[in-house]
Amino acid sequence: MILAENCHLDPASNMVSESVQLSRFKNVEAENSLQERKDQVLHQGSERQENIGPLRASSCLNAENSGKVLGISARDTEGDLNVNVQNKVLPKKDGHGQDMTLEDLYNDEVTFSDEDDDSDWDPVQNTGTTSCLDVENTGKLSGTCVSDTTRDQDVTSQQEKKSSEQEDMTLQDLYNYDVSEEDDDSDWDPLPEPTAAVKWFCVNCTMVNFEDVVHCGICGEHRESEILVHGCFASPFSKGLLGSELEVKGILKDSPLQDSTSDSITAVGFDERMLLHSEVVVKPHPHPERPDRLRAIAASLATAGIFPGKCFKIPAREITREELKKVHSLENIEAVEHSSQIVASYFTSDTYANEHSALAARLAAGLCADLASTIFSGRVKNGFAMVRPPGHHAGVSRAMGFCLHNNAAVAALAAQMAGAKRVLIVDWDVHHGNGTQEIFEQNKSVLYISLHRHEGGEFYPGTGAASEVGTNGAEGYCVNVPWSRGGVGDNDYIFAFQQIVLPIASEYAPDFTIISAGFDAARGDPLGCCDVTPAGYAQMTEMLSTLSGGKLLVILEGGYNLRSISSSATEVIKVLLGGRHVRKVDNVVPTRAGLRTVVEVLKIQKNFWPKLDSALSNLLSIWGVHLQEKRKKMIKRKRAFVPVWWKFGRKRFAYQVLTKNHRSKSKKW
């Protein structure tokens, strides 16, 4: 008889144990009964495993009759149970050839002592299912214990099942798939973003430089230059002045400026409200026409003790609409006025405006008009208009090229209102003053002369060819000196002044002279790319001051290198003050390109100015030989490419044609 009792779960070892009271089996019937109960337990264990999942299944069976087995614990699959029961519960005894009964298992000590000696068993190496049989003195059998390997297998099977489900997912399922739990990326460390290269803009020329560079790669200005504090007297190599403060202050010492009389006063027009005109929209590169241009000039004059100190400052006023109507159309005036209602606006892609730009343009035009009338009336000798925005690109009906109102045109008409009959405007800005030419190209009372880069119309604004001489009876009152390349320096400008500007201006005999003084042809300017020095500008100012009884007004136009514009403006004002004695240059040697441009202009303008005919003849007599020698050298080089033996062979006709062409070209020159 078999009694089943104490069916319990041991929490310490996580295995089910059952104690079974065994009686003796005397015949094969007990063995068969045991086999039947084993099959029944396996069948019920598999059913329960399907119902409660892979974690744990246990079964306690109670048998009332003798010869029946009561109690086996199951956590594995059916196959594993089969193997465990057959290999551990009912092992076969070696050498007997028949199956052992439970009685034999109880009485036979060899099963656990001799044959199944596990003294050398290493639990770490046992990775399979482990069964422990404990035979107690009371005849109780502790059942089978299964390790946690089955749990790991179940987790692996679940992961494989999920991965197979993800492989079968559609795009819609992937879109709706929740990855908050499975793909937790809270510990994800993103790659650091690449550090952007730190750059700085040169305060002098606005060119961009990298962080590790101390001096600008374009103009050489120091990164911490104090050019806005000391102007052109600031050191370009470090902070501070180029020399000692006493040396800078002593520049004008013992000069005639100390004893200037009332009839030789130089007036300066300036108002700080013009600094409010600036570009609001932040762009990758600063706009070249910026308030720092005036700050640098004012710093240079203040450091040198010129202004304030030696110059007379006239009060600023806004130009009236009636005065502007003499120069611009009503639509243009209203367009500029409308910009005061907008925070940021653009007339063209490069001509910006903010809410203060219209005021700055009115102040600039008003200062130029008052300076012109003050100078012509004799209250001051000459003047310098330190104004912005510039104006010589502004035409009758359009604002362009950084210009809103044409300051030079307003000043010319103001001088005429004050009594001047003939006004001369000389524009040495590197860009052609297309606006000024448009306003006066039909007016004989204003002579406009411009020296600028043209390059066949490829340089901004594309106008100003030598053939543009004026229209509607005013032919000859527009004189354009178009340079054919960049890099034009002092010699070419002074040579053009000697051969073209002064002869025409002397014959015209102006009552008042205006200089549209753009300093963007100066050395180092990022836009002009020419090579005029401050001494060159001083020389040209000195040459023009001999006209119209010294009644000269210099109006600031372009110029975008702060050191160049401040030093050039300072030298020009020194000439106006009479404190700089310019050395006259007689034997100026121009470049070949400059000489060709001057000859081209003279050939056109001699039709309107008779004095130029003799000037052209003298020029060709002096410089024509030089050009002819250069020409002959070029012809000889070309002739060397014609083989001499062609003269005696089949190609003698080609030889005669080529050599004849060379001879005809040389005679033509």
Secondary structure as GFF3:
##gff-version 3
##sequence-region A 1 669
A	DSSP	beta_strand	3	10	.	.	.	ID=ss1
A	DSSP	beta_strand	15	21	.	.	.	ID=ss2
A	DSSP	alpha_helix	28	52	.	.	.	ID=ss3
A	DSSP	beta_strand	57	59	.	.	.	ID=ss4
A	DSSP	beta_strand	72	74	.	.	.	ID=ss5
A	DSSP	alpha_helix	78	84	.	.	.	ID=ss6
A	DSSP	pi_helix	85	89	.	.	.	ID=ss7
A	DSSP	alpha_helix	102	107	.	.	.	ID=ss8
A	DSSP	beta_strand	134	135	.	.	.	ID=ss9
A	DSSP	beta_strand	141	142	.	.	.	ID=ss10
A	DSSP	alpha_helix	149	167	.	.	.	ID=ss11
A	DSSP	alpha_helix	171	176	.	.	.	ID=ss12
A	DSSP	beta_strand	199	201	.	.	.	ID=ss13
A	DSSP	beta_strand	208	210	.	.	.	ID=ss14
A	DSSP	alpha_helix	227	230	.	.	.	ID=ss15
A	DSSP	three_ten_helix	231	233	.	.	.	ID=ss16
A	DSSP	alpha_helix	245	249	.	.	.	ID=ss17
A	DSSP	three_ten_helix	250	252	.	.	.	ID=ss18
A	DSSP	three_ten_helix	256	259	.	.	.	ID=ss19
A	DSSP	three_ten_helix	262	264	.	.	.	ID=ss20
A	DSSP	beta_strand	266	269	.	.	.	ID=ss21
A	DSSP	three_ten_helix	272	276	.	.	.	ID=ss22
A	DSSP	alpha_helix	292	304	.	.	.	ID=ss23
A	DSSP	beta_strand	312	313	.	.	.	ID=ss24
A	DSSP	alpha_helix	321	325	.	.	.	ID=ss25
A	DSSP	alpha_helix	330	338	.	.	.	ID=ss26
A	DSSP	three_ten_helix	339	341	.	.	.	ID=ss27
A	DSSP	beta_strand	344	348	.	.	.	ID=ss28
A	DSSP	beta_strand	351	354	.	.	.	ID=ss29
A	DSSP	alpha_helix	357	377	.	.	.	ID=ss30
A	DSSP	beta_strand	382	385	.	.	.	ID=ss31
A	DSSP	alpha_helix	407	418	.	.	.	ID=ss32
A	DSSP	beta_strand	423	427	.	.	.	ID=ss33
A	DSSP	alpha_helix	434	440	.	.	.	ID=ss34
A	DSSP	beta_strand	446	453	.	.	.	ID=ss35
A	DSSP	three_ten_helix	455	457	.	.	.	ID=ss36
A	DSSP	beta_strand	478	483	.	.	.	ID=ss37
A	DSSP	alpha_helix	490	496	.	.	.	ID=ss38
A	DSSP	pi_helix	497	501	.	.	.	ID=ss39
A	DSSP	alpha_helix	502	508	.	.	.	ID=ss40
A	DSSP	beta_strand	512	517	.	.	.	ID=ss41
A	DSSP	alpha_helix	534	544	.	.	.	ID=ss42
A	DSSP	three_ten_helix	548	550	.	.	.	ID=ss43
A	DSSP	beta_strand	552	556	.	.	.	ID=ss44
A	DSSP	alpha_helix	562	577	.	.	.	ID=ss45
A	DSSP	alpha_helix	592	605	.	.	.	ID=ss46
A	DSSP	alpha_helix	611	639	.	.	.	ID=ss47
A	DSSP	three_ten_helix	644	648	.	.	.	ID=ss48
A	DSSP	alpha_helix	652	668	.	.	.	ID=ss49
###
